[in-house]
Amino acid sequence: MKTLFRLTGWLVFALMVMATGLALHTLYARPAKIDWFFERVFIEYAVDDPEMLTSLGMLPSWMDWYSDELTDRSLAREREMQEKLRDDLATLREYDREAMDENTRLSYDILEYFLAIQAEGERFAHHDYPLNQLFGVQSNFPTFLATQHGVSSAADAENYIARLHKTPVMVEQVLEGLHAREKAGILPPTFVVEKVLAEMRGFTGAAAKQNILYTSLAQKLDKLPAGTLGEGERDSLLAQAEAAITDQVYPAYGQFIAYYDGLLPRTTGNHGVWALPDGAAFTPGRRASTPAPT
């Protein structure tokens, strides 16, 4: 009997070692099955992006480690993601596409296209304007909190406020990218800077209680079922949000405004991307001599 228990113990141990080895191999090397690779790629990109996780809303509340964080917009992370894209593309191409069934080949082709076009466009990674009048960071950030960050408890509201407090870090990271673009000669058209300046001045010019970051939180709290919040908790949370907007968000946005104020005289009119450095290669079919409209 002791021999049986001993053999059983060794078998369980061996299975645990094998399972651990398979998990580590799947995480850090080429997974044995391409479906596992597809899943790994999705999970790795998602867990590295707190705002994406919030927008997806796929994880249960007990797995919420991210709702008080903002997505890292630094140049260091940008470089890390570029390296990961190249590595993932190389790993994907190690699989034998011809041995896959039709559905798997379709998944392969979609991922291969996405990774390849990102890798090919790496040289043009900064041929954009993070602050722009259509979908710039300066407007996407408050829109994200107002429309994507759900509040079903006091803890959710506290996470919302924690994200407000991290606005200065987000702004610092975006400015790092803006300075890198300026150094490379990539400046927005004049009208973009003018429109964004007007938008940001309007955003910061209102009293904190009139700002969408405050009013959206107030609306979320007012929709909570009776008894969700303790006595005076709503007022306390809103007071914290007001302070965060006044002391963190507005001064941080003031840095955006100061930067664009200084940039405006250096812009060169209203042009398209073909006028940027290496713009002809960025816009295939357009000759480098094509004049920019005025």
N, C-alpha and C positions, 0 to 999 in steps of 0.2 A: 504493500500500500504506500509506504514512504517513497518507494521508487516511482510509483505512478504520480504521486504529488510532485516529486522532484521533476519528472519529465514534463508534467503539465506546466509547472512554473517556468521551466526553461522555454517551453513552447510559447507561452504568453509573452515572456521577455523577448524572444526572437521576433514575434509578431509586432511587438511595440517598437523594436529597433527598426524593423522593415518599414513600418508605417511612418516612423519619424524620418527615416532616410528618404522615403518617397515624398514626404511633405517638403523636406528641405530641397530635394532635387527639383520639385515642381516650383518652388519659390525662387531658387537661385540658379537653376540651369534650365536646359530645354526640357519642358514637361514631356512625359512619355506620350500623352495624347494631345492633339492640337486643341481639342475642346477645352482642356485644362489651361492651355496657353491663352486662348481667347478670354477665359474667365480671369486669369491672372492679370492680363493687360488691363481689362476693365477695372478690376478691383484696385490695382496700383494707381491708376490715374484718379479714381474716385477718392480714395482715402487721402490722397495728397492735396485735395481741393475741398476744404470745408464748406465753401459756398455752394459748390456743386452738390455735395451730400445733402445740404439743406434743401436745395431746389428739387432733388430727386425724391426726397422723403421716403426712402426705401427701408431705412433701418429702424428697428423698434426703439422705443425711448430708452431702454436700459443700455443700449449701445451708443448713446449720444455723448460722445466725447468732444464734439467738434462745433457745437452751436454757439460757443462763445469765442470762436476763432474766425479770422478773415483769411482768405486765400493769399498766399505769399506771392507778391508781384515783383520781387526783387530780380535783379539781373543774375544773381547767383542761381536762383531757382530756374530761371529761364535757360541758363546753360545746362543745368542738370537735366531738365526736361528734353532739351535737344539731344543730349547724349543718350538718354533713355529711348527716345524715338529711333535713333540710329541702331541701338542695340536690339530693340524689339523688331525692327524691320529685318535685321540680319538673322535673328532667330527664326522669324516667320518663314523666311526663304529657305531655311534648312529642311522644312517639311516637304514631302513629296506631294505636290498638288494633284498630280495625275492619279494618285492612289486614293483620293478622297471621293466621297459620294457627292452628288450634285449640290445638296444643301450646304455641305461643309465647304465645297469649292466657292460657293457664293459668299459665305462668311469670310473665307480666306481672301477673296478678291476685294471685298469691301474694306477689310482691315489693311490689306496691302496697299490699296489706293490711298487710304487716309495717311498711313505712315510714310509712304513714298512721296506724296505731295508735300507733306510737312518737311521731310528731309531735303527735298529739292528746293523748297522755298526758304531754307534756313538763312541763306545769304540776304534775303529780303525781310528778315524778321522784324526789322525796325522801320520798314517802309509803311508806317501807319501813324495815326495820331491818337494816342491814348485819351486825350481830352478833345472830344469833338462834339458837334451839335446834335448828332443823331443817336449815338450809342456809346458815348464816352464814359469813362470811369466816374466822372464827377456827377453824372446823372444816374448811371446804373447802380451805384452804391446805395443811395437812398431808396431807389425803386426796389432793389433786392430786399432791403430790410422791410419796406412797407408791404410788399406783395408776397415774398417767399418765406420770410422768417415767421413761422407760426407761433402763437402764444396760447397755450392751453393750461398754463400753470404759472405760479410766481417764479419758478425756476426758469421757465422759458423767457419771461420778461427780464429776469436778471441777465440771461445770456444776451438778449437784445441790447441791453445797456452796456454789457461788457464789450460788445462789438462796437458800440459808439465810442467807447474809451480807446479803442485801437485804431480809430481813424487817423491819428497822427502817423502811426507806423505805415499804414496803407499809403498815405500821401507821400511820405518820405520815399517809399519804394517806387511809386509812380514817377516822382520827380527824378529819381536816379535814372530811370529809363528815358525821360524827356531830355535830360542833360546829355545822355549818350547819343540820342538822335540829333540834337543840336550840334554836337561835336562832329557828327558825321555829315552835317549839312542837310539834314532832313527837318525841314520846318513846315508847319501847316500853312495852307493858304491864308491870306489876310482875313477873309470873311469868316473862316472857321474860328480864328482867335477872337475876333470881334463878337461873334455870336456866343461863344462859350463864356467870354468875360461877362457879357450881359446876363447870361443865365446864372452864373455863379454869384454875381452881385445881388441878383434877385433872391437867390437861395439863402445867402447869408444876411441879407438886409432885413428880413422879417424877424420879428420877435421869436424867441425859441419856441414858445407855445403855439405859434402859428406855423411852424415848420412841419413838413410832412413826416419827419422822423419822430416828432412828438405826437402829432394828431393821429398817425397810424397806430402808434402804441396805445394811445387812449382808446381808440375804437376797438382794438383787440381786447383790451382789458374789460371794456364795457360789455363785450359779448360772452364773457366767461359765465358759466352757471353760478347761480347764487351759492355762496359758501366756499367758493374756490379760493378766494383771498380772505385773509384775516382782517380784522378791524383796522382801518387806517393804512392798509398795505397798498391799496391802489394809489392813494395820494403820495405815499413814500416812493413808490416806483416811478411815478410821473415826475416827482421832484428830482429824482436821480437822473432821469432822462433829460430834463430841462438843464440841469447842471452840466451834463456831459455834452450836450449840444452847444451850450454857451462856452464852456471851458476847453473842450477838445475838438469838436467838429468845426465850429466856426473859425478858430485860429488856424486849424490845419488847412481848411479851404482858403483861408487868407494867403497861405503860401502858394497855392495854385494861382490865385489872382495876381499875386506879386510877380510870379514867374511869367505869366502870360502878358502882364502889363509891360514887363521888360522885353519880352519877345516881340511884341507887336511892331515896334519900329523896325525890326530886323526882317520882318516877313517881306516877301517880294511879289506880292500881288496874288491874284486868284488863278491858280494853275492846277493841273492834274498831276498824277504820280509820275508821268513821263518826264517831268521837269526835275525830279529828284535825282540824286546821284545813282548812276546805273539804271536810270528810269526806263531807257529804251528796252533793256533786257527784261525789266519787270512788266512791260506792256508789249508782248510779242505782236509783231505786225505794224507797229508804229515806229517810224524812223526817228533817229535821235534828233534830226534837224526839224522835226515838227514843232512849229512855234506854239508856245503856251498862250491860251486866250487871255485877254485883259478885261 
